[in-house]
Amino acid sequence: MNLEVARRVLEVSEAQPYGFVKLRGRGIGYEVKEMENAGLVVLSAAQTNEPDLAVIKGVTSAGRRLLGVLRDKATALCLKQTATRSGVLRSGLDFEMALL
């Protein structure tokens, strides 16, 4: 999963007063499904298989912790550099959440 997309999705979801958020965008269904598999969000039971639509029911405690890390730009940069140096990520690629 793309961490920048994950950060934006988590921020939008946390800002909703009732927790539910409906997202539309190219490939967002795939990204949000990856976030659910990583235990970051809970998806609505009324999900479709449409790749450009997702309905998030809520953010988990793990999602809130990750959001706290991603909001701190210095920590996020160190995480990216460490993952790149260790070979988890190859330079030139978007920072993908390969660590969860």
C-alpha positions as CSV (number, residue, x, y, z in Angstrom):
1,M,0.0,0.0,0.0
2,N,1.1,3.5,-0.8
3,L,1.9,5.3,2.5
4,E,1.0,8.7,1.2
5,V,-2.5,7.5,0.2
6,A,-2.8,5.7,3.5
7,R,-2.0,8.9,5.4
8,R,-4.6,10.9,3.4
9,V,-7.2,8.1,3.8
10,L,-6.6,7.9,7.6
11,E,-6.7,11.6,8.0
12,V,-10.0,12.0,6.1
13,S,-11.5,9.0,8.0
14,E,-10.5,10.3,11.4
15,A,-12.0,13.8,10.6
16,Q,-15.5,12.3,10.0
17,P,-17.8,12.9,13.0
18,Y,-19.5,9.5,12.6
19,G,-16.6,7.5,11.3
20,F,-18.1,6.6,7.9
21,V,-16.4,7.9,4.8
22,K,-17.1,7.2,1.2
23,L,-14.1,7.5,-1.1
24,R,-13.9,7.7,-4.9
25,G,-10.7,7.7,-6.9
26,R,-8.7,5.7,-9.3
27,G,-7.7,2.4,-7.6
28,I,-8.8,3.5,-4.1
29,G,-10.7,0.3,-3.6
30,Y,-7.4,-1.7,-3.9
31,E,-5.5,0.7,-1.5
32,V,-8.2,0.6,1.1
33,K,-8.5,-3.2,0.9
34,E,-4.8,-3.4,1.6
35,M,-5.3,-1.1,4.5
36,E,-8.0,-3.4,5.8
37,N,-5.8,-6.4,5.4
38,A,-3.1,-4.6,7.4
39,G,-5.6,-3.9,10.2
40,L,-5.7,-0.2,9.8
41,V,-9.3,0.4,8.8
42,V,-12.6,-1.4,9.0
43,L,-14.6,-1.4,5.8
44,S,-18.4,-1.3,5.5
45,A,-20.2,-4.6,5.0
46,A,-21.9,-3.0,1.9
47,Q,-18.7,-3.0,-0.1
48,T,-18.8,-3.5,-3.9
49,N,-16.0,-4.9,-6.0
50,E,-15.7,-1.6,-7.7
51,P,-12.0,-0.6,-7.7
52,D,-12.7,3.1,-7.7
53,L,-15.0,3.2,-4.6
54,A,-14.6,2.4,-1.0
55,V,-16.6,2.9,2.2
56,I,-14.7,3.0,5.4
57,K,-16.6,2.3,8.6
58,G,-13.8,3.3,11.0
59,V,-10.1,3.5,11.8
60,T,-8.5,0.9,14.1
61,S,-6.1,1.7,16.9
62,A,-3.3,0.5,14.7
63,G,-4.4,2.9,12.0
64,R,-4.4,5.8,14.5
65,R,-0.8,4.8,15.6
66,L,0.4,4.6,12.0
67,L,-1.2,8.0,11.3
68,G,0.7,9.5,14.2
69,V,4.0,8.2,12.8
70,L,3.1,9.4,9.3
71,R,2.2,12.8,10.4
72,D,5.7,13.3,11.8
73,K,7.6,14.0,8.6
74,A,11.0,13.4,10.2
75,T,10.0,9.9,11.4
76,A,8.4,9.1,8.0
77,L,11.6,10.2,6.2
78,C,13.8,8.0,8.5
79,L,11.4,5.1,7.9
80,K,11.7,5.5,4.2
81,Q,15.5,5.9,4.2
82,T,15.9,2.8,6.5
83,A,13.6,0.7,4.2
84,T,15.5,1.8,1.1
85,R,18.9,1.1,2.6
86,S,17.9,-2.3,3.8
87,G,16.7,-3.3,0.4
88,V,13.0,-3.5,1.3
89,L,12.5,-0.7,-1.2
90,R,14.4,0.1,-4.3
91,S,15.1,3.8,-4.8
92,G,12.9,5.5,-7.4
93,L,9.8,3.6,-6.3
94,D,6.9,5.1,-4.3
95,F,7.3,4.3,-0.7
96,E,5.1,1.3,-0.3
97,M,4.1,-0.2,3.1
98,A,6.2,-3.3,2.9
99,L,6.8,-3.3,6.6
100,L,3.3,-4.2,7.8
